[in-house]
Amino acid sequence: MRPRTKIQVRIAGLQAKLPNLTTKQHRWAFKDCLPHKAFRLKSGRTGCLDCGHVWHEECELISLIEIECPKCLTMLKVENTRKTNHTEHTFFAIIDVVEEFQVNRFFEIYKYYTVGKEPREYIKEVVTHWLRPNEKDEVVACLRNGWSGNFGYDAQIRDRRTMHEYNLYAIHTYPEMKFLPIYRRNGFKGKFHGVTPYDMFKGLLNDPKTETLLKAKQYSLLEHRHTRGNKIDRYWKSIKICMRNKFIVKDATSWFDYLALCDYFHIDTLKAENICGKDIHKKHNELVARKRIIDARIEAERAIQREEQRLKDAAYRVEKYEKDKLKYVQDKEAYFDLLFTDEDLKIYVLKSLDEFKEEADAHKHCVHTNRYYSKAHSLILSAQINGIRTETVEVDIDKFRINQSRGLNNNNTEYHDRIVALVEKNMHQIRKVTKQLRKAEEHPLKEFDNLLQEQHAA
């Protein structure tokens, strides 16, 4: 974006006056920031990727052994491969001071190699941080594609709210640094210890724990502070005990895991003998072993509970299935005598859940799986030709119409029209039975009353 404030206008002017890379810096970038390789091809030729020289080796070289290039005298790691092209890419930083600003300059470098040719080099400044102690920061950067992480070409002042996108880690840092005295006062001596330059400089002035960890040489904890810092706050009292006892935490992740295990087993993490000393790794392994035993017991108990629940569910399903059998017979028994015939075609009502399963197995459809037998307004019939199951018919006994008639794999058969026509022709029989059932439901004691009246009359 265009500079909008006085400080942004000033920074834009200073950015334009930043010096280009010196010959020494350029040589350092490509010598110390990129690996030096040689490709040994299948033909037996070995090519130095740094200078393009190719020579023949009398014996086969093992991958990743180091040899010296006969031409440029560079020590190279040999890689047996069929590739002839290769690309290396990395970032490096130059830490500088411009007037009252702490300036972090980040450069992107590419190097394109081809066996037998001199490599092509490319270098570009992509991000520049302009920091002032206890003031707002500004960043000048090439636009970054958040999806791929690649940088564009036009460097502009960016919105400080997007600083996290341009907070790069200095994979390599030029050894000749310049930084403001206030950072030296707060413990910075030129090494970032896995922390980005921006986080380091901001933390030294705004986060007392960063300054404390750096001065106490707790570098692993310092890195953890700026990557997964929530545990630093949680166990800060334990960290101070370690510093008082001059115990250096070399692996913060494992140490925090150990403290979490101590909390699990109710071991006091505020006692030096529990959290400091050379035997921390041994104590960690012992607690891990104890936790594994407990986890195994818990998992075994859960497995037993799951098996018990599975058996209960199975028993429930069996019980429910038996109830469904009785209910189906109770609800649909009045239709069991229905039989529609036309020469070799016979259609009858399914009389049990076992017949539903046989019908589903024969046609490979879901009449049994989807529990059509439990639908109150569905009557399921089986259509057979010469005793062979042909289609399954579903009739809506509320609206007296055919919902569907399906054969193998839910497809219609060549007899589909005959089956539908025969059922529709005899729909009056289904309607008759249904009306009788509804009448009986509306007046369940009518026949009994009539019998009593006859007895009184006699």
Summary of the structure (lengths in Angstrom):
residues: 458
radius of gyration: 41.7
end to end distance: 109.5
largest distance: 133.2
contacts: 1242
relative contact order: 0.05
helix: 44%
strand: 24%
